[in-house]
């Protein structure tokens, strides 16, 4: 364990920036979703990529406590975006 106030190691910096890039990428995908909607071909490609080539048809079960079901993947994705909980899975 590092002493409080000391800089991160090279490996810790790589991990730190890797997680920031992932969140920024997720944030960008959410912006595209908000601007163009789920029917946009680019948004659909992102959804397909996230789901191994097939966008799940609803209803969607999720890991979200208290909100386990969504009518479709689009609604689920908007939920993640608005709550900034980008990495919740179905």
DRENTIVO-459620 format. One record per atom (N, C-alpha, C): residue number from 1; residue in three letters; atom name; y, x, z. Coordinates in nm, 4 decimals. Layout:
<rec NUM; "ALA"; "CA"; <Y; X; Z>>
...
END
This chain:
<rec 1; "UNK"; "N"; <-0.1191; 0.0839; 0.0000>>
<rec 1; "UNK"; "CA"; <0.0000; 0.0000; 0.0000>>
<rec 1; "UNK"; "C"; <0.1246; 0.0878; 0.0000>>
<rec 2; "UNK"; "N"; <0.2209; 0.0463; -0.0767>>
<rec 2; "UNK"; "CA"; <0.3473; 0.1201; -0.0865>>
<rec 2; "UNK"; "C"; <0.4381; 0.0827; 0.0299>>
<rec 3; "UNK"; "N"; <0.5271; 0.1728; 0.0620>>
<rec 3; "UNK"; "CA"; <0.6280; 0.1462; 0.1649>>
<rec 3; "UNK"; "C"; <0.7306; 0.0473; 0.1102>>
<rec 4; "UNK"; "N"; <0.7746; -0.0482; 0.1920>>
<rec 4; "UNK"; "CA"; <0.8793; -0.1405; 0.1462>>
<rec 4; "UNK"; "C"; <1.0034; -0.0638; 0.1004>>
<rec 5; "UNK"; "N"; <1.0590; -0.1060; -0.0107>>
<rec 5; "UNK"; "CA"; <1.1804; -0.0437; -0.0635>>
<rec 5; "UNK"; "C"; <1.1536; 0.0691; -0.1612>>
<rec 6; "UNK"; "N"; <1.0271; 0.1086; -0.1786>>
<rec 6; "UNK"; "CA"; <0.9967; 0.2152; -0.2745>>
<rec 6; "UNK"; "C"; <0.9696; 0.1531; -0.4107>>
<rec 7; "UNK"; "N"; <0.9926; 0.2278; -0.5177>>
<rec 7; "UNK"; "CA"; <0.9695; 0.1725; -0.6520>>
<rec 7; "UNK"; "C"; <0.8203; 0.1514; -0.6773>>
<rec 8; "UNK"; "N"; <0.7919; 0.0670; -0.7725>>
<rec 8; "UNK"; "CA"; <0.6544; 0.0411; -0.8130>>
<rec 8; "UNK"; "C"; <0.5952; 0.1633; -0.8816>>
<rec 9; "UNK"; "N"; <0.4652; 0.1770; -0.8747>>
<rec 9; "UNK"; "CA"; <0.3964; 0.2827; -0.9488>>
<rec 9; "UNK"; "C"; <0.3981; 0.2457; -1.0973>>
<rec 10; "UNK"; "N"; <0.3590; 0.3398; -1.1825>>
<rec 10; "UNK"; "CA"; <0.3544; 0.3115; -1.3266>>
<rec 10; "UNK"; "C"; <0.2622; 0.1934; -1.3555>>
<rec 11; "UNK"; "N"; <0.1463; 0.1900; -1.2922>>
<rec 11; "UNK"; "CA"; <0.0526; 0.0806; -1.3127>>
<rec 11; "UNK"; "C"; <0.1112; -0.0516; -1.2624>>
<rec 12; "UNK"; "N"; <0.1765; -0.0489; -1.1480>>
<rec 12; "UNK"; "CA"; <0.2388; -0.1703; -1.0948>>
<rec 12; "UNK"; "C"; <0.3504; -0.2205; -1.1860>>
<rec 13; "UNK"; "N"; <0.4279; -0.1281; -1.2453>>
<rec 13; "UNK"; "CA"; <0.5317; -0.1692; -1.3397>>
<rec 13; "UNK"; "C"; <0.4711; -0.2345; -1.4628>>
<rec 14; "UNK"; "N"; <0.3620; -0.1771; -1.5143>>
<rec 14; "UNK"; "CA"; <0.2964; -0.2371; -1.6312>>
<rec 14; "UNK"; "C"; <0.2536; -0.3804; -1.5996>>
<rec 15; "UNK"; "N"; <0.1930; -0.4011; -1.4836>>
<rec 15; "UNK"; "CA"; <0.1495; -0.5343; -1.4436>>
<rec 15; "UNK"; "C"; <0.2683; -0.6286; -1.4251>>
<rec 16; "UNK"; "N"; <0.3731; -0.5781; -1.3625>>
<rec 16; "UNK"; "CA"; <0.4946; -0.6569; -1.3385>>
<rec 16; "UNK"; "C"; <0.5535; -0.7066; -1.4702>>
<rec 17; "UNK"; "N"; <0.5705; -0.6171; -1.5674>>
<rec 17; "UNK"; "CA"; <0.6320; -0.6561; -1.6933>>
<rec 17; "UNK"; "C"; <0.5358; -0.7371; -1.7797>>
<rec 18; "UNK"; "N"; <0.4063; -0.7147; -1.7667>>
<rec 18; "UNK"; "CA"; <0.3095; -0.7945; -1.8404>>
<rec 18; "UNK"; "C"; <0.3219; -0.9407; -1.7982>>
<rec 19; "UNK"; "N"; <0.3338; -0.9661; -1.6690>>
<rec 19; "UNK"; "CA"; <0.3455; -1.1047; -1.6221>>
<rec 19; "UNK"; "C"; <0.4781; -1.1664; -1.6644>>
<rec 20; "UNK"; "N"; <0.5848; -1.0871; -1.6673>>
<rec 20; "UNK"; "CA"; <0.7139; -1.1403; -1.7135>>
<rec 20; "UNK"; "C"; <0.7084; -1.1783; -1.8606>>
<rec 21; "UNK"; "N"; <0.6441; -1.0942; -1.9420>>
<rec 21; "UNK"; "CA"; <0.6328; -1.1262; -2.0846>>
<rec 21; "UNK"; "C"; <0.5522; -1.2531; -2.1045>>
<rec 22; "UNK"; "N"; <0.4463; -1.2707; -2.0259>>
<rec 22; "UNK"; "CA"; <0.3647; -1.3919; -2.0394>>
<rec 22; "UNK"; "C"; <0.4470; -1.5158; -2.0058>>
<rec 23; "UNK"; "N"; <0.5230; -1.5102; -1.8969>>
<rec 23; "UNK"; "CA"; <0.6051; -1.6250; -1.8579>>
<rec 23; "UNK"; "C"; <0.7139; -1.6505; -1.9610>>
<rec 24; "UNK"; "N"; <0.7730; -1.5444; -2.0159>>
<rec 24; "UNK"; "CA"; <0.8774; -1.5632; -2.1169>>
<rec 24; "UNK"; "C"; <0.8188; -1.6248; -2.2426>>
<rec 25; "UNK"; "N"; <0.6990; -1.5820; -2.2792>>
<rec 25; "UNK"; "CA"; <0.6327; -1.6411; -2.3952>>
<rec 25; "UNK"; "C"; <0.6022; -1.7884; -2.3733>>
<rec 26; "UNK"; "N"; <0.5561; -1.8217; -2.2541>>
<rec 26; "UNK"; "CA"; <0.5281; -1.9617; -2.2209>>
<rec 26; "UNK"; "C"; <0.6567; -2.0425; -2.2223>>
<rec 27; "UNK"; "N"; <0.7634; -1.9853; -2.1714>>
<rec 27; "UNK"; "CA"; <0.8924; -2.0527; -2.1708>>
<rec 27; "UNK"; "C"; <0.9402; -2.0781; -2.3139>>
<rec 28; "UNK"; "N"; <0.9194; -1.9824; -2.4021>>
<rec 28; "UNK"; "CA"; <0.9579; -1.9977; -2.5420>>
<rec 28; "UNK"; "C"; <0.8764; -2.1086; -2.6082>>
<rec 29; "UNK"; "N"; <0.7468; -2.1127; -2.5799>>
<rec 29; "UNK"; "CA"; <0.6620; -2.2191; -2.6350>>
<rec 29; "UNK"; "C"; <0.7107; -2.3554; -2.5854>>
<rec 30; "UNK"; "N"; <0.7530; -2.3625; -2.4601>>
<rec 30; "UNK"; "CA"; <0.8051; -2.4883; -2.4058>>
<rec 30; "UNK"; "C"; <0.9346; -2.5286; -2.4749>>
<rec 31; "UNK"; "N"; <1.0183; -2.4319; -2.5040>>
<rec 31; "UNK"; "CA"; <1.1427; -2.4615; -2.5755>>
<rec 31; "UNK"; "C"; <1.1112; -2.5181; -2.7137>>
<rec 32; "UNK"; "N"; <1.0164; -2.4576; -2.7843>>
<rec 32; "UNK"; "CA"; <0.9756; -2.5104; -2.9154>>
<rec 32; "UNK"; "C"; <0.9232; -2.6530; -2.9033>>
<rec 33; "UNK"; "N"; <0.8436; -2.6781; -2.7998>>
<rec 33; "UNK"; "CA"; <0.7879; -2.8115; -2.7767>>
<rec 33; "UNK"; "C"; <0.9007; -2.9120; -2.7523>>
<rec 34; "UNK"; "N"; <0.9992; -2.8730; -2.6717>>
<rec 34; "UNK"; "CA"; <1.1109; -2.9627; -2.6413>>
<rec 34; "UNK"; "C"; <1.1962; -2.9895; -2.7653>>
<rec 35; "UNK"; "N"; <1.2174; -2.8875; -2.8463>>
<rec 35; "UNK"; "CA"; <1.3017; -2.9029; -2.9651>>
<rec 35; "UNK"; "C"; <1.2340; -2.9813; -3.0766>>
<rec 36; "UNK"; "N"; <1.1042; -2.9548; -3.0978>>
<rec 36; "UNK"; "CA"; <1.0385; -3.0081; -3.2172>>
<rec 36; "UNK"; "C"; <0.9289; -3.1111; -3.1898>>
<rec 37; "UNK"; "N"; <0.8835; -3.1218; -3.0651>>
<rec 37; "UNK"; "CA"; <0.7796; -3.2193; -3.0329>>
<rec 37; "UNK"; "C"; <0.6401; -3.1700; -3.0665>>
<rec 38; "UNK"; "N"; <0.5440; -3.2447; -3.0211>>
<rec 38; "UNK"; "CA"; <0.4037; -3.2049; -3.0342>>
<rec 38; "UNK"; "C"; <0.3506; -3.2166; -3.1766>>
<rec 39; "UNK"; "N"; <0.4182; -3.2896; -3.2626>>
<rec 39; "UNK"; "CA"; <0.3698; -3.3059; -3.3993>>
<rec 39; "UNK"; "C"; <0.4138; -3.1922; -3.4910>>
<rec 40; "UNK"; "N"; <0.4982; -3.1034; -3.4424>>
<rec 40; "UNK"; "CA"; <0.5429; -2.9896; -3.5203>>
<rec 40; "UNK"; "C"; <0.4245; -2.8975; -3.5483>>
<rec 41; "UNK"; "N"; <0.4087; -2.8514; -3.6724>>
<rec 41; "UNK"; "CA"; <0.2942; -2.7661; -3.7059>>
<rec 41; "UNK"; "C"; <0.2846; -2.6384; -3.6208>>
<rec 42; "UNK"; "N"; <0.3966; -2.5757; -3.5888>>
<rec 42; "UNK"; "CA"; <0.3927; -2.4550; -3.5064>>
<rec 42; "UNK"; "C"; <0.3441; -2.4876; -3.3653>>
<rec 43; "UNK"; "N"; <0.3947; -2.5951; -3.3080>>
<rec 43; "UNK"; "CA"; <0.3528; -2.6373; -3.1742>>
<rec 43; "UNK"; "C"; <0.2043; -2.6724; -3.1760>>
<rec 44; "UNK"; "N"; <0.1602; -2.7401; -3.2801>>
<rec 44; "UNK"; "CA"; <0.0180; -2.7739; -3.2905>>
<rec 44; "UNK"; "C"; <-0.0681; -2.6489; -3.3006>>
<rec 45; "UNK"; "N"; <-0.0221; -2.5482; -3.3734>>
<rec 45; "UNK"; "CA"; <-0.0980; -2.4224; -3.3825>>
<rec 45; "UNK"; "C"; <-0.1075; -2.3551; -3.2457>>
<rec 46; "UNK"; "N"; <0.0018; -2.3579; -3.1698>>
<rec 46; "UNK"; "CA"; <-0.0018; -2.3016; -3.0348>>
<rec 46; "UNK"; "C"; <-0.1007; -2.3778; -2.9470>>
<rec 47; "UNK"; "N"; <-0.1001; -2.5109; -2.9572>>
<rec 47; "UNK"; "CA"; <-0.1932; -2.5926; -2.8793>>
<rec 47; "UNK"; "C"; <-0.3374; -2.5653; -2.9195>>
<rec 48; "UNK"; "N"; <-0.3606; -2.5510; -3.0496>>
<rec 48; "UNK"; "CA"; <-0.4948; -2.5189; -3.0967>>
<rec 48; "UNK"; "C"; <-0.5384; -2.3810; -3.0466>>
<rec 49; "UNK"; "N"; <-0.4485; -2.2860; -3.0523>>
<rec 49; "UNK"; "CA"; <-0.4808; -2.1511; -3.0052>>
<rec 49; "UNK"; "C"; <-0.5186; -2.1544; -2.8571>>
<rec 50; "UNK"; "N"; <-0.4431; -2.2283; -2.7790>>
<rec 50; "UNK"; "CA"; <-0.4685; -2.2374; -2.6353>>
<rec 50; "UNK"; "C"; <-0.6034; -2.3027; -2.6057>>
<rec 51; "UNK"; "N"; <-0.6520; -2.3850; -2.6973>>
<rec 51; "UNK"; "CA"; <-0.7746; -2.4608; -2.6751>>
<rec 51; "UNK"; "C"; <-0.8864; -2.4222; -2.7711>>
<rec 52; "UNK"; "N"; <-0.8900; -2.2971; -2.8102>>
<rec 52; "UNK"; "CA"; <-0.9956; -2.2435; -2.8967>>
<rec 52; "UNK"; "C"; <-1.0134; -2.3236; -3.0254>>
<rec 53; "UNK"; "N"; <-0.9020; -2.3597; -3.0869>>
<rec 53; "UNK"; "CA"; <-0.9051; -2.4188; -3.2200>>
<rec 53; "UNK"; "C"; <-0.9007; -2.5698; -3.2289>>
<rec 54; "UNK"; "N"; <-0.9109; -2.6405; -3.1161>>
<rec 54; "UNK"; "CA"; <-0.9099; -2.7868; -3.1198>>
<rec 54; "UNK"; "C"; <-0.8183; -2.8393; -3.0092>>
<rec 55; "UNK"; "N"; <-0.7230; -2.9241; -3.0457>>
<rec 55; "UNK"; "CA"; <-0.6370; -2.9864; -2.9450>>
<rec 55; "UNK"; "C"; <-0.7173; -3.0983; -2.8795>>
<rec 56; "UNK"; "N"; <-0.7357; -3.0933; -2.7470>>
<rec 56; "UNK"; "CA"; <-0.8149; -3.1976; -2.6806>>
<rec 56; "UNK"; "C"; <-0.7510; -3.3354; -2.6971>>
<rec 57; "UNK"; "N"; <-0.8352; -3.4338; -2.7182>>
<rec 57; "UNK"; "CA"; <-0.7873; -3.5712; -2.7221>>
<rec 57; "UNK"; "C"; <-0.7913; -3.6242; -2.5804>>
<rec 58; "UNK"; "N"; <-0.6984; -3.7149; -2.5481>>
<rec 58; "UNK"; "CA"; <-0.6861; -3.7653; -2.4114>>
<rec 58; "UNK"; "C"; <-0.8009; -3.8538; -2.3709>>
<rec 59; "UNK"; "N"; <-0.8065; -3.8899; -2.2464>>
<rec 59; "UNK"; "CA"; <-0.7225; -3.8394; -2.1376>>
<rec 59; "UNK"; "C"; <-0.7621; -3.6979; -2.0969>>
<rec 60; "UNK"; "N"; <-0.6675; -3.6285; -2.0357>>
<rec 60; "UNK"; "CA"; <-0.6839; -3.4897; -1.9962>>
<rec 60; "UNK"; "C"; <-0.6971; -3.4819; -1.8447>>
<rec 61; "UNK"; "N"; <-0.7992; -3.4129; -1.7983>>
<rec 61; "UNK"; "CA"; <-0.8141; -3.3839; -1.6551>>
<rec 61; "UNK"; "C"; <-0.7557; -3.2457; -1.6314>>
<rec 62; "UNK"; "N"; <-0.6870; -3.2270; -1.5205>>
<rec 62; "UNK"; "CA"; <-0.6225; -3.0990; -1.4949>>
<rec 62; "UNK"; "C"; <-0.6443; -3.0514; -1.3530>>
<rec 63; "UNK"; "N"; <-0.5967; -2.9295; -1.3278>>
<rec 63; "UNK"; "CA"; <-0.6014; -2.8690; -1.1947>>
<rec 63; "UNK"; "C"; <-0.4805; -2.9084; -1.1100>>
<rec 64; "UNK"; "N"; <-0.3976; -3.0001; -1.1566>>
<rec 64; "UNK"; "CA"; <-0.2745; -3.0356; -1.0874>>
<rec 64; "UNK"; "C"; <-0.3065; -3.1249; -0.9674>>
<rec 65; "UNK"; "N"; <-0.2818; -3.0772; -0.8455>>
<rec 65; "UNK"; "CA"; <-0.3076; -3.1623; -0.7286>>
<rec 65; "UNK"; "C"; <-0.2182; -3.2864; -0.7303>>
<rec 66; "UNK"; "N"; <-0.2766; -3.4009; -0.7078>>
<rec 66; "UNK"; "CA"; <-0.1995; -3.5245; -0.7028>>
<rec 66; "UNK"; "C"; <-0.1746; -3.5873; -0.8387>>
<rec 67; "UNK"; "N"; <-0.1910; -3.5124; -0.9460>>
<rec 67; "UNK"; "CA"; <-0.1733; -3.5643; -1.0812>>
<rec 67; "UNK"; "C"; <-0.2884; -3.5116; -1.1672>>
<rec 68; "UNK"; "N"; <-0.4082; -3.5607; -1.1434>>
<rec 68; "UNK"; "CA"; <-0.5227; -3.5012; -1.2119>>
<rec 68; "UNK"; "C"; <-0.5443; -3.5472; -1.3560>>
<rec 69; "UNK"; "N"; <-0.4794; -3.6584; -1.3993>>
<rec 69; "UNK"; "CA"; <-0.5043; -3.7115; -1.5324>>
<rec 69; "UNK"; "C"; <-0.3746; -3.7267; -1.6111>>
<rec 70; "UNK"; "N"; <-0.3830; -3.6965; -1.7392>>
<rec 70; "UNK"; "CA"; <-0.2723; -3.7152; -1.8322>>
<rec 70; "UNK"; "C"; <-0.3283; -3.7879; -1.9539>>
<rec 71; "UNK"; "N"; <-0.2475; -3.8735; -2.0189>>
<rec 71; "UNK"; "CA"; <-0.2995; -3.9520; -2.1316>>
<rec 71; "UNK"; "C"; <-0.3399; -3.8672; -2.2521>>
<rec 72; "UNK"; "N"; <-0.2749; -3.7493; -2.2701>>
<rec 72; "UNK"; "CA"; <-0.3088; -3.6619; -2.3825>>
<rec 72; "UNK"; "C"; <-0.2590; -3.5201; -2.3530>>
<rec 73; "UNK"; "N"; <-0.2966; -3.4272; -2.4405>>
<rec 73; "UNK"; "CA"; <-0.2610; -3.2880; -2.4182>>
<rec 73; "UNK"; "C"; <-0.1104; -3.2664; -2.4281>>
<rec 74; "UNK"; "N"; <-0.0453; -3.3402; -2.5149>>
<rec 74; "UNK"; "CA"; <0.0999; -3.3285; -2.5299>>
<rec 74; "UNK"; "C"; <0.1706; -3.3620; -2.3987>>
<rec 75; "UNK"; "N"; <0.1326; -3.4716; -2.3348>>
<rec 75; "UNK"; "CA"; <0.1929; -3.5111; -2.2078>>
<rec 75; "UNK"; "C"; <0.1666; -3.4060; -2.1008>>
<rec 76; "UNK"; "N"; <0.0449; -3.3546; -2.0980>>
<rec 76; "UNK"; "CA"; <0.0089; -3.2491; -2.0046>>
<rec 76; "UNK"; "C"; <0.0964; -3.1251; -2.0270>>
<rec 77; "UNK"; "N"; <0.1135; -3.0860; -2.1518>>
<rec 77; "UNK"; "CA"; <0.1945; -2.9681; -2.1840>>
<rec 77; "UNK"; "C"; <0.3408; -2.9875; -2.1452>>
<rec 78; "UNK"; "N"; <0.3943; -3.1061; -2.1712>>
<rec 78; "UNK"; "CA"; <0.5319; -3.1340; -2.1288>>
<rec 78; "UNK"; "C"; <0.5441; -3.1269; -1.9768>>
<rec 79; "UNK"; "N"; <0.4444; -3.1764; -1.9064>>
<rec 79; "UNK"; "CA"; <0.4446; -3.1688; -1.7597>>
<rec 79; "UNK"; "C"; <0.4528; -3.0227; -1.7156>>
<rec 80; "UNK"; "N"; <0.3676; -2.9382; -1.7728>>
<rec 80; "UNK"; "CA"; <0.3703; -2.7961; -1.7360>>
<rec 80; "UNK"; "C"; <0.5069; -2.7354; -1.7634>>
<rec 81; "UNK"; "N"; <0.5638; -2.7699; -1.8769>>
<rec 81; "UNK"; "CA"; <0.6930; -2.7129; -1.9145>>
<rec 81; "UNK"; "C"; <0.8046; -2.7576; -1.8205>>
<rec 82; "UNK"; "N"; <0.8096; -2.8859; -1.7912>>
<rec 82; "UNK"; "CA"; <0.9189; -2.9346; -1.7070>>
<rec 82; "UNK"; "C"; <0.9080; -2.8828; -1.5647>>
<rec 83; "UNK"; "N"; <0.7873; -2.8576; -1.5186>>
<rec 83; "UNK"; "CA"; <0.7661; -2.8058; -1.3830>>
<rec 83; "UNK"; "C"; <0.7627; -2.6528; -1.3779>>
<rec 84; "UNK"; "N"; <0.7694; -2.5896; -1.4958>>
<rec 84; "UNK"; "CA"; <0.7601; -2.4429; -1.5073>>
<rec 84; "UNK"; "C"; <0.6330; -2.3898; -1.4404>>
<rec 85; "UNK"; "N"; <0.5267; -2.4652; -1.4592>>
<rec 85; "UNK"; "CA"; <0.3945; -2.4258; -1.4105>>
<rec 85; "UNK"; "C"; <0.3101; -2.3998; -1.5352>>
<rec 86; "UNK"; "N"; <0.3464; -2.2936; -1.6067>>
<rec 86; "UNK"; "CA"; <0.2956; -2.2679; -1.7400>>
<rec 86; "UNK"; "C"; <0.1453; -2.2461; -1.7483>>
<rec 87; "UNK"; "N"; <0.0847; -2.1997; -1.6435>>
<rec 87; "UNK"; "CA"; <-0.0542; -2.1548; -1.6554>>
<rec 87; "UNK"; "C"; <-0.1536; -2.2477; -1.5891>>
<rec 88; "UNK"; "N"; <-0.1147; -2.3725; -1.5655>>
<rec 88; "UNK"; "CA"; <-0.2089; -2.4737; -1.5169>>
<rec 88; "UNK"; "C"; <-0.3060; -2.5035; -1.6304>>
<rec 89; "UNK"; "N"; <-0.4316; -2.5173; -1.5983>>
<rec 89; "UNK"; "CA"; <-0.5320; -2.5411; -1.7010>>
<rec 89; "UNK"; "C"; <-0.5854; -2.6841; -1.6956>>
<rec 90; "UNK"; "N"; <-0.6446; -2.7245; -1.8096>>
<rec 90; "UNK"; "CA"; <-0.7116; -2.8542; -1.8160>>
<rec 90; "UNK"; "C"; <-0.8572; -2.8346; -1.7801>>
END
